[in-house]
Structure formats: structure tokens, C-alpha cells
Amino acid sequence: MSGAPDPLAERPRAPLPGARPVVLVTGLSGAGKASILKVLEDLGYETVDNPPLKVLEELVEDGDEPIAAGIDTRTRGFIPTQALTTLARLRRNRGITVTLVFVTAEDAVLLRRYTETRRRHPLAPGGSLGSRVSDGIARESALLAPLRDAADLVVDTSDLPLPGLRQMIERRFRPEGTPGLSIQVMSFGFPRGLPREADLVFDVRFLRNPHYVPELKPQTGRDPAVAAYVEGDPDFPGFWTRLLGFVDPLLPRYVAEGKKYLTVAIGCTGGKHRSVLVAERLADHLRGAGWRADVTHRELAQAALAGMDPGALPGHRNPAPLDPRAGADGDTAPTHSDGAGGREALTRTP
């Protein structure tokens, strides 16, 4: 006696090299499908939640970017066998590689989540809130069992916090060449205020100041003579070791928390000599360690836009601040000399 054909019985041929990734996310309501789709969107996937299955096939066939789609009991006309048939058809396309992710959680965890948010379960019947949700969870679990059996990856979020879920999905589905943490290293001068976008701020005004050396004053921290002068400060080696010892261990932790952009600001009085040199050195170090790091020099860029010679930038004066906070929060440079004789705060975080 022959039964209905198994849509998964025909094994698809292996995808071609460089096949476009397609991730289908399904599972129990409240288990975390939306969170997974958000992580995939951050990774550069085109994401769509609950498209009709026919529309899903059209999106996959017509697109050229990685795509992630959520499919579950809210999908119009959803029938598990039709979803499996769609999955089988997609897997026969050797130009894509399809991964079916099933996200689940223990019944008690799902019940607690629905009770806390007081949201309605899509399959819950009438009655008291607790019984409605419990019945809805049971119905959905039974309905989606065939999809769970066919899944390439089952993710249980019962004891998995959001940062851990993000790490798992990023490790599994990050496309080749997708950038992780993007680091911006910026030099600036304190008289014009702290950079508003800064995550970490380091004050290098304690290093000896090339502004007071006549032949170095018109140069910038990108000039070898200025670099040699600043790095010749007896305190520079210890500072540099501690700076890297502070920054380097933080970067993997930022990545683990899902941070995409980090701005490290290095400040001195004029934003022309010491901060420029340290910012350049730090960006070089980060790139050498495999991080994606760019460097910008705020005051040098402002001077270029104004048609000024960088040598005309102030090295120790207090011009009128652009940032209204400057001069009111203790972050502006002092009006007296801040050369090698003075020692000021080494680091500050906003």
C-alpha cells in the first residue's frame, strides 16, 4: 500500500560553491524567533517575517543577498506538510544553501514569558489566561512537530540569555566577509569639547608637548619628528603598555555583547600632536591584531575644511568651545602650560 510521498525523501544535490545562504526560522511562539531574525538582520541578511510560502519561494528565487525568513503558525494558510514541501523545493536549488532553524523552550518557560507580557498566544482558546496559554503551547508543539524533526538546528532558549543566543547565531550564520566590531579611533582637542560619539576617552595631556618646541610646533603627530619626541617621553612606554592592556581585553567582550561600533577618543590640548600620534599608533596596533579599525583626526579635519594650516591650530590656548558642555564639566584644557611638567588624569570614560 503506497502512502503520500515524503517531500523530504528526495535528497537534494550538494549546493554549488559560494551558494547564497537562506535561513528559515520556525518554532514555538515566545521561544525567540524574532530575536534570531534580528541577529540575522544585523549580520546583513534580508529578513522577512511570516510571508506566505509562495511569496517566500519568489523572494528566494529572485534575490541575490542572504535571506532569512520566519515561518510559523501565524503564516497565512500555514500547513506543516506544505512548509516541508516548500523546504524540499528550495533545497533542490543548488544556487542556495538552506538551513531550517527550530527554536523552542520548555513549556513552563513559555508560560512564564506569556504571563509576564500578558500577550495572547496565537493558538490559545478562550478561558483563563494560564489555561489558554498552556493549551495554545500544547497545540502548537504538536502542530510543529514535523518541522522540528526536519530542522537542521534546534535552539532551546529555556536557559539561554539573549547575548548567548546572539553569539550562537553569529558563529553559525555570519557570512564570509561580514564585518564584526567596527572601531573608530579619533584624536581631538579638549577645548572644543568631548566627541559626542565617544565610548572610551583617554587623556594624553600628561605627555610632553611638542607645541613648545619651535621646529615641531607647525608639524602634526603624523610627522616622524613629532612621533619621536612624544614617544621619547619617559612615561610613554608605561602608558602605552597600560593603554593596550586596558583596550585589548575589552574588544572581545564588546563583540560578545553584540556591539557593532566602538569609538575610542584620544584627547590632548590642541588635537594636533600627542593625540594624533597616539591615535595613529593605536589604530595600527588594532589593525595588526586583526580588528577593523579606522582613524580620524577631528581638529586636523576641521582645519582642512577651514583652509587652515594645521600648524596654526592652538597648542595650549582655550578657543571658544564648539560644544556647550566644554568649559563647564572640567574637560577643557587648562590655560597654563600642560607640558611634561604637568600630570593630569590618564583615562576617563563617559
C-alpha positions, 0 to 999 in steps of 0.5 A: 500500500503506497502512502503520500510521498515524503517531500523530504525523501528526495535528497537534494544535490550538494549546493554549488560553491559560494551558494547564497545562504537562506535561513528559515526560522520556525518554532514555538511562539515566545521561544525567540524567533524574532530575536534570531531574525534580528541577529540575522538582520544585523549580520546583513541578511534580508529578513522577512517575517511570516510571508506566505510560502509562495511569496517566500519561494519568489523572494528566494528565487529572485534575490541575490543577498542572504535571506532569512525568513520566519515561518510559523503558525501565524503564516497565512494558510500555514500547513506543516506538510506544505512548509516541508514541501516548500523546504524540499523545493528550495533545497533542490536549488543548488544556487542556495544553501538552506538551513531550517532553524527550530527554536523552542523552550520548555513549556513552563518557560513559555508560560512564564514569558506569556504571563509576564507580557500578558500577550495572547498566544496565537493558538490559545482558546478562550478561558483563563489566561494560564489555561489558554496559554498552556493549551495554545503551547500544547497545540502548537508543539504538536502542530510543529512537530514535523518541522522540528524533526526536519530542522537542521538546528534546534535552539532551546532558549529555556536557559539561554540569555539573549547575548548567548543566543546572539553569539550562537547565531553569529558563529553559525550564520555570519557570512564570509566577509561580514564585518564584526566590531567596527572601531573608530579611533579619533584624536581631538582637542579638549577645548572644543569639547568631548566627541559626542560619539565617544565610548572610551576617552583617554587623556594624553595631556600628561605627555610632553608637548611638542607645541613648545618646541619651535621646529615641531610646533607647525608639524602634526603627530603624523610627522616622524619628528613629532612621533619621536619626541612624544614617544621619547617621553619617559612615561610613554612606554608605561602608558602605552603598555597600560593603554593596550592592556586596558583596550585589548581585553575589552574588544572581545567582550564588546563583540560578545555583547553584540556591539557593532561600533566602538569609538575610542577618543584620544584627547590632548590640548590642541588635537594636533600632536600627542593625540594624533600620534597616539591615535595613529599608533593605536589604530595600527596596533588594532589593525595588526591584531586583526580588528577593523579599525579606522582613524580620524583626526577631528581638529586636523579635519576641521582645519582642512575644511577651514583652509587652515594650516594645521600648524596654526591650530592652538597648542595650549590656548582655550578657543571658544568651545564648539560644544556647550558642555566644554568649559563647564564639566572640567574637560577643557584644557587648562590655560597654563602650560600642560607640558611634561611638567604637568600630570593630569588624569590618564583615562576617563570614560563617559 
